[in-house]
Amino acid sequence: MAIRKVGIYIKRNKPEAGALARQLLTSVRRRGLEALVPEPEAAMYRLDSGRPTEEVFAESDLLVVLGGDGTLLAAARLLGGRQTPILGVNLGAMGFMTEIRQEELDEALDLTLLGKARIVERMRLAADFHSGGEVIPYVVLNDVVVTKSALARIFDLRITVDDKYMNTLRADGLIVATPTGSTAYNLSAGGPIMHPQTKGLVITPICPHMMTNRPIVVPSTVKIEFELLEDAPVYVTFDGQEGHEMHEGDRIVAAACDKPVLMIKSPSRTYFEVLRQKLHYGAR
């Protein structure tokens, strides 16, 4: 695919992001390409390539994300189902998904333009929230999380997989995560690390009432459904960025999305190196 337009999505309220964006604008134009920046970020950082956000995500042949993992999650959501490669440059604290270092940006950009960059597919999860006769669709890269409010007691969720009853979970909450999301909230809740290319999803209870309720990995071909069985202060969040209060009878139906996110990988590090560097995996 020929790259003619480069979208630049920038973490807000981070001065170093604005400085890097200016350098990137110069670099993109020097290569004879058009740079597109969403108007809110262009105004914030006084950049001269401001376009309506919808146009940036619709027209870009390549999307460069300057920020952290949260910024990348937001960018993936704004892309919708478009198969636009994302080059994530780490300006955050963790940078597990935005693994390109600032000093690697020019090299990664050149490799991408030459068609030599390593691009991997990351599975996404399509999740429909059913509430009061309304269905609200979401697509997430990391996870869907159902959790209680700060003062609420534990609650019951009925879980089915491919319309077959799995169990009724009594817990503080539940996480359904993609392999990419396995190193996020899922990992903190005691779930397993899944290699990003694994064809599976992980269902992880949050502080279950019974210790026999353990995380379980299921194939990516299944449909997962969970229903709230009581009216309690419970919320569902999608990639930690959008959410709704849940009521008795509300349910979420989730399955792997047929349109993955395309991510450009670091030219100098493997996935296991990132695990060791970012999560201190295997450290003694």
N, C-alpha and C positions, 0 to 999 in steps of 0.2 A: 504494500500500500504506500503510495506516495504521500509524503508529509509536506503540506503547504502552510497549514495554520497550526500554531502551537498555543494552546490555552494555558494560562498560568493562574492557578488557584492558590491563594495566599492566606496563611493563618492571620487572623486579625489581632490588632493590638500587640504586635511583636516587632519592635523597631528593626531588629536584624533581618526579619523577613522582608521588610520594605527595601533594605539595602541590597539584599540578594536578588530581589525581583528586578531592581534597576539593572544590575549586572546581567541578569538573564535576558532582559529585553534587548540589551545591546548585543548580546551573543546570538540571539535568535535572528535579529535583523541583519547581523553581519553574515549570516548564512543564507540570506535572501528569503527568509520566511516571514510570515505575518504573525504577530503576537496578539493574542486576545486576552484581556483581563476583565473579570466581572466589575461592573461599575462601582459597587460599594467598596471593594478593595482598592480599585484604582483611585477613587476619591480619597480614601483613608491615607494612602501612601503617596499621593500626588503623582500618579503615573498617567501617561498620556494615551493609553490604549483601551480605555474603558468601553465596554459593550454590555448590553443587557445580559444578565447571568444566563438566561435560557439560551441565548445565541451562542455564548461561549461554549457551553456544554454540547450544543447541537452541531456546531460547525468545526470544532477542533478535531484535527487528525491525531494529535498527541496532547495529553494533559500532563503538565508538570505541577506537582503539588509541593508547595513549600510550607512545611509545618510538621506536626506530629501525627500520630496514628489517628487521633480524633479528626483532624483535618482531612486525612485520607478517607476516613469513613464517610464524612460529609460529602466529599467529592464523588465517591462511588455512588452514593444515594442520588446525587444530582444528575449523574450520567444516565440513570434509569437503566434501560436495557442496551444502551449503545456499547459497542465493542471497541471503545477508544482506549488504547494503551495508556496506563498511568505510570509516570516516573515520579516516585515519591522521594523527596529530599528531606532528610531529618533535621528539624529544628526544635524537636520536643525533648522530653525527658527520657522516654523509652525508645521510640523510633524502631519498634519491632517490625512494622510493615513499611514505614518510610525509611528504608535501610540505606539509601544512597547518601553518602557523606557530602557535605558542601564541596569539598575539594575534588570529588569524583564527578561533579555535575557535568562539566564540559566533556569529559571522556564518555560518560553514559549517553549524553545527547548525541555525540558524534557516532557512536556505535548504533544508536537507534536510527539515525538518519541514513546510515549505510546499510541498514537491514541486518546488522550483525549482533544486535542486543539479544540477550536471553529474556524471552517473554514467557511467563507462565500463566496458566489459567487458575484462578481462585474461585472455588465454588461459592455461590450465594444461596441464600435461603429465602424462598417466597413464603410469606406468612400472611394469612387472612384473619383479621380480627372480627369475630361475629358477636354483635351486641345489639339487643333490642330490634332485631330484624334488619339491621344494617351490617354490611360487610365492608371493611376498610382494608385494602391490600397494602402490604409493605414488602420490600425486598431488602435484605440485610446481608452484610458481608461477615459480621461476627456472630451475633446471637440474638435470640429472643429470650427475655427474662421476665418471669412472673415472680413478684416478691411482695411481702407485706409492708405496710407502713411502719414507722418507728414504734408505735404503741400498740400495734395489732398483735393478736395471738396467732398461733399457727393455723393453717387452713388446709382444706382437702381439695385435691385436684384429681380428676379421673383421667387417666392416660390411655389412649389406644394407639396402636401402630398398625397401619393398613386395615383399619376398622376392627382389629382384634384387640380385645381388652388386655392391657398389660398389667396395670395395678392402679390402686387409689393411693396417692401419695399424700401423707400428712407431714407438712414441713413448713419452713419459713419461705420456701419458694422453689422455683425450678428454672433451669437453664437448658435451652436447646441451642447448641453451638455447631458451627461449621468447623472444619479443620483449622481454618485461619483463626477463628474465634476461640479455639481450644486453649490458646495461651493467654486469653484475657480473663474474664470473670470465672469462666469454667475452671481454669487452673487454680485460682484462689479458693474455689469451693471444693477442691479435692478431685477434680476431674482429670483425665489423662491428657498428655500432650499428643496431638495427632499431627503427623507430617502433612503439610499443606496439600499434597497430591493424593492423600488418602480419599477413597470414595466412600465416605461415611459421615454420619452425624453423631454427636454425643448428647445424651440426655442426662443431666446432672442435677440431683436434688440439692437444695440449699438447706443445711442443718436439718436433716430429716428426723422425725420423731422416732422412727425405728432404724436402727443401724443396719438392718438387712436391706434397706433401700440404698443401693450403690449406683454410681454412674454406669451407664451402659452405652456401648457404641452400636449403632444400627446402620444398615446399608443406606446409601444415599438415594436408593430407589424407592424408599418407603414414604408413606404419608404419616405424619405424627399429629395427633389431636389431643388437646388437653382442655378440660372443662372445669370451671369453678363450681363447686358443689354447695357453697354457702355464701351468704352475703356478708362480706368482711372487707375491711379497708385493704384492698389488694390492687396492685398496679402491674401493667404489662408495659415493657419498654422494648424498643426495636433499635439495636445497636447503641443503646444508651442515649439516644438523641431525640427520639419521639416516643410518646407513650399515651396510655389511657388508663383511667380507673376501670376496674372490672367489677361486675356484679354477678350474683348467682345466676347460673345458666350461660354466662358468657363463655366463649371458647375461642381457641386459636387453632387453626389448621395450617400446618407447615410442611413444606417439601422442598427438595433441592430445586433451585431455579435452573432453567435450561440455558440461561445466558450468564456465563461466568464473567468475572472481572479479569481484565488482562493487566498484569503487573510486570514492569521491567525490573529485572533483578540487578543487584550489584555486580559489576564486572570482576570484583576481586574477592568476594566472600561466598561461602556455601551457607545453606540453611543451618547446618549444625554449628558453624562458626558464629552465626547470629545468635543461636541458642546459648552458646557458651558466653558470648560477650554481653548479651542483653539480660539473660536470665541466670547467668552463672551456672549453667547446667553442668552437673557432674563435678562442681568445685569441691575441693576437700578443705 
